[in-house]
Each structure stands twice: as structure tokens, then as C-alpha cells.
Amino acid sequence: MQVTEAAAAGAFLAWWAQAGVDCATGEAPVNWLRPSPMPRAGQSAPSIAPIAEKPRTLEAFQQWLATDPAQPERGWHGQPILPTGPAMARLMVVTDMPDPADVAAASLLAERAGLLLDAMLAAIGLARGDIYLTSLFLSRAPGGMVEAADLGVAAERMRSHVALAAPRRLLILGDRTTRALMPSNDSRPADALRPFNHDGGTVPALATFHPRLLLGQPAAKAECWRVLQSLIEEDHP
């Protein structure tokens, strides 16, 4: 008995159907319980919510940071520590996130780290009230660890923040903050000003050690001082 190609194909498919394979398969897992994205008959497709427009003033931006439910910090414990200081400051200082001491004090760079920051600022003729101080993340992540996706969101958010704060100079504290905001293979010395790109253009920026590291490694203070001297030289050529 001669079997036609159509009959052979039908028998092949029937065999797979009896085995439970009744649709196309692939290597990637599929959520078969996922609701169908297609609208039912007589229904229109669901509308897509427009992307929220970024705040256009510093005050509105700070309010957005404090209240927007989509911020990555909303899933963490603790109240956010909001930025402090004037707009268009001589110096904007950015750290990574509040330390445990900061959370307890409800203030960035508190206790010993804060005293060291105050000394660093005094060395270049500034006080805490003269600077605009903020952090990549306004709350402390569990264990101080953040996901790469959240770090990317915070870095992009900071570019808008810097544009609205409009400082004359930017000082970035800590390795994690530096890698998020200024990843570079730049061959210039560590104490040389580099342009930081933000939503409104660029601002001269420097990166140095976080005060928490300086407290544990006093030998690093010499390099930190060289960075601060660059700020002095730029303001007083």
C-alpha cells in the first residue's frame, strides 16, 4: 500500500498530538496562563499610558523624588533623605546612598563622615550650607546593595537633577557613584576636572574617595587633598 505524503504528514502530526504537543514549541519557556494581549470582539485595545514628563524646576523635581511611586527606593525601608542646599551652588556633592548613621540622623553624611566632609569643605573655603548635597539613592538599600537596573535609573535621574540644580562644579564621592555617573577610560589624572554630561549640557566634575573610606584608610587623604586643590585652583586661577 502506497502512503501519500499528505497521509504521512497527517499521521506524523496525529502522533505528536497524542503525545500532548498540539502547537508550535521552542526552547524558551512560555507562560501559557498569561492573558491574551488581543482585545475581545467589540472592545478597543487598551490605551498605553504616556511617559511621565520630567519635572522642569528644581522644586518640582525634589517633590517628584519624594512622592513618585515609581522611584526604585519605594521598595526599601526608611524615609528618603532629600537633597539640601541652594540651587546654582559653587559646588554640588553627590554620594551613593545614606549610611546607617545617616538613616538614624535623617541627614546625609552624618556623624564622623560628616565631620570629615565639613573639614574637606573648609579646606576649600566652603561650609555645608554653601553646597548642594544629594545622593544617587535617597534611601538605604537592604544590605547597601542595589541592582544594576536600579543603578542605571538613578544615574539617568541624576543627570536631570544636576541640570536643574545648575552647580558651578560637581564633586562625586565614592567608587560606586563614580562608576555610575562617570564611567570612563579617560587618561587624564584623577585630580583633573572632567566634563559631566547632563540634560542641560556639561559641568566640570571631579571624583574622589568617600569620607567613609578615608576614615578607614587615612593614607588616601593625600590623594583626596590633591583633588580638592584642583577645585581651589579652578575657582581662584
Buried (B, 14 or more C-beta within 10 A) or exposed (E): EEEEEEEEEEEEEEEEEEEEEEEEEEEEEEEEEEEEEEEEEEEEEEEEEEEEEEBEEBEEBBEBBEEEEEBBBEEBEBEBBBBBBEBEBBBBBBBBBBBEBBBEBEBBBBBBBBEBBBEBBEBBEBEBEBBBBBBBBBBBBEEEEBEEEBBEBBBEBBBBBBBBBBBBBBBBBBEBBBBBBBEEEEEEEBBEBBEBBBEEEEBBBBBBBBBBBBBEEEEBBEEBBEBBEBBEEEBEE
